């Protein structure tokens, strides 16, 4: 398959609600493109763990994640449960890679999805993995991390965040 262009903040397609995939097996080509695009982003930018189909211009409910060296292919994912316990973090996104957003996410989640063969599966995630799943699920509904910013002071460029973190590290 191929590396695809990642839509950037301001592209109206990022605000689209993605459609269900009628035949999960038909998603394999898109999943390969997501995998290739993720690996290219990791190679060129040095970070990245997940990507949704809408980010490459495909408005279908497909997510590809690599977390702790394990791949996850989620087709037509749906929320089953989100914990009421929350945590805060600085989130980033392939669609605005130089911007970080301070937001809040559920500590744990459970999602039902179809795998590449069309089998129904359930995924439970906590902590950083939970945050990643929530971020990618938001994309499927046209929600961006900036929409979840805690307040007007919850945006920061990557360069500024790294500068501040380096200062904090040196002073501790």
N, C-alpha and C positions, 0 to 999 in steps of 0.2 A: 504494500500500500504506500502511503506517502505522508510526509510532514505537511501539515496544513497551516495556513495563516491563522493566528489567534486574533479574534475580534477584540478591539480595544474600546475602552470607556468612551462613550459617545455614540457608538454604533447602536442604532435602535433595535437591532435584532437581539442584543443582549437582554432587552427588557421583555422579550417574548416569552409566553408560557409554552413550554415544549409539549408536543403531542406524544401520546402513547405509541409504542412500537407494536403494530398488530401481530407480527411474527418475530419473536425474539431472535431466532436464528438468522434473520436477515440483517441483524445489527453487527455481524462479525466484521464486515468491511469498515464500518465506522469505528468499531473498537480498535482495529488495527491502526487506523489513522490517528486515533486518540493516543494510543501507545507510542507510535512514532513521533507524534507532536510533543508529547510529554518528555520523551527521551531527548529530543532536540532541544527543548527548553532547558532541561536539566544540564545538558552539555554546554549550552551557550550562556545561561544565566546562573548556574550553580545551585539552584534550588527547585523545588516543585515536587508534589506528591499526588496530585489528582487533577482531572480535567473533565468537563462536561461537554457533551456534543454541541450544545448551543455556542460554546466558545470557538468552535471551528466552523460555525455557520450552519449547523445541522440542528434544526429545532425538534429534536426527538429526545425522549426521556432515557438517555444513556449516559453513564458515568464510568470513567476508568480511573482507578486509584492504584497506586503502589505504596503500601505502607509496611515498613519494616521488611522490605524485600519481598513482600507477598502481593501479587496482583489481585485486584477485585474488579470484576466486570458486572456492573449493576444496570439491568435493563428494566424499565418501568418500575423504579423503586417507589415505595409508598411508606409513609410513616406509620409505625405501629404504636410507638411510645417515645416520649422525650421526658427525661427526668426533670423534676422541678428544681433540683440543685443546679446552680450555675457557676461558671467561672469566667474570668475576664482574660483577654489576650489581645495582642496586636496581630491582626490578620493581614494577609497579603493576597494578591490575585494575579493570575497570568494576564488578565485584561487591563490591569493597571499595576504593573510590576514594580514601579518605583514609589508607590504609595502604600502606606500602612494605615490600618483603621483599628482603633481601640473599640472593642465590642464585647458582648456577652453571649455565651453559648451554654447549652445544657451539658452537664457533666457526662451523661450517658444517653444513648439512643438505641432504638431497635427499628430496623427497616425490613420490609418484605420486598423482594425483587425476583426477577427471572435471571437465570444465568445464560451463558452463550448457547446452551443446548435447549433452552426454554423451560428448564426445571425451576420450580418455585423454591426459593431459598429465604433464609432469615439471617440478618447480620446484626450482631450486637457490638456496640463500640463504646468505649469510655475515653475520657481525657482527650489527648491530641487527636486520636483517631475519630472520636465523636465530633470534634470541631471540624475536621476535614469533611466528614460525611455531611454535616449540616451546611457547610459552605457550598459543596457541590450540589446538594439538593436544592438550596436556594436558587442556584443558577437555572435549574429546570423550571422554576416559577417566575423567572425574570427579576429576581431579587439579587442585588449586589451587596457586597460587604459594606460599602459606603452608606447604604440604606439603613444599616444597623449600627452606625456610629453612635456612641454613647452621648456625645454632645458635640458642639462645634469645635472643641479643642481636641477631639479624638482622631485627627488626621495628622499624618506626619510622613515626610518623604523618607525613603529607605536610608538615604545618605545621612539625614539628620538623626534618625533613630540609631544608626550605627555609631555616629559621632558621640551622641549622648551616652550610649551604652559603653563605649570605649572609655569615656571620661569616668563613668561610674565604676568600671572595673579597675581603673588606675587608682581611684580614690579609696578603694575598699581594702 
